[in-house]
Amino acid sequence: SAALLNPASLRVYAAGPLTNNSDAMSRDCAEVRSILKRVLGSYDYQGIRFQVYDPGDVTQPGSSHTPEEVYELNHEQSVLADLVVFHVTT
């Protein structure tokens, strides 16, 4: 059968707080992102896969990115995403 998408992937943006969290909340947020990447990263239906962008892997606090770069990178990834998953903590 022909591929449904070219390329056969859906982009996912994992949105959630990375700053101003308690230690416990930071651990919870990291766990949610980890679960999302593990579940969606292993998904494959007729060749369709998910590509999960996690800002915590790229623009986490303490990264070498300027605040402007963080905004630009994350804005671009969220706009390009086919699906945005919001992890709301408050």
N, C-alpha and C positions, 0 to 999 in steps of 0.2 A: 504494500500500500504506500501511497505517497505521503511524505512528511506533511504534518498539519501546519507547521510553522517553519519559517526559515530565518534565522536559526531556530531550532526546536527548543526554545527556552523562554521562560517568563521571568522578568526581572521583579524582584521583591525588595522593598526597602523596609528595614526593621527599625521603626521609629520608637524611641524611648529615651528617658532622661539619662544623661551621662554625668551631669554636674549637680551640685547642691543636694546630694543624697547622703543619708546616714550610711554607715558601713553596712548595716544589715540590708538596707534598700539597694545599695550598690551591688551586693551579692545576689539579691533577688533579681535585679534587672539583668545582670550578667547571665544568670541561670535561664531566664526567659529567652534571651537572645541565643543562648547555646541550644536550647530545646528547639527553637524555631529553625536554626541552621541545620540541626541534626535531622529533624523530621522532613523539612522541605528539601534538604540537600540529598536525601536518599530517595526522593520521589522520582519515579520514572513511569510515565504512562504513554505507551506507544511512541517512545522517544522524546517526549516532552519533559523537560527538566526545569527546575527552579534555580535561578542565580540569586542568592541572597546577599544584599549589601548591608553590612552591619557597621554603622559609624564607629562603634566601639572597637572595631578592628583597624580603622583607618585614621580617624580624627579624634581619638580618645583624649581626655585631658592629659596634658603633659607631652602630647605629640609635638613634632617640630612645625606644625602648621600654624600660620597666623590666624587670628579670628576671622579675617576676611576669607582666607583659603578654606577654613572649616565651613563657613556659610556657603561659599560657592560650590564646593565639592558636594556637600549634603543636599543643597538645593537642586543641583543638577541631577543627582542620583534619585531624589524623590520625584522629580518631574519625569524622568525617563522610566520610572518604575511602572510595571503593569499592575502591581498590587502593592499597597502600603499597609503594613501591620503596625498598629499603634499599641504600645504598651503604656497604659495610663495608670499612674500610681497614686494620684490624689484626686 
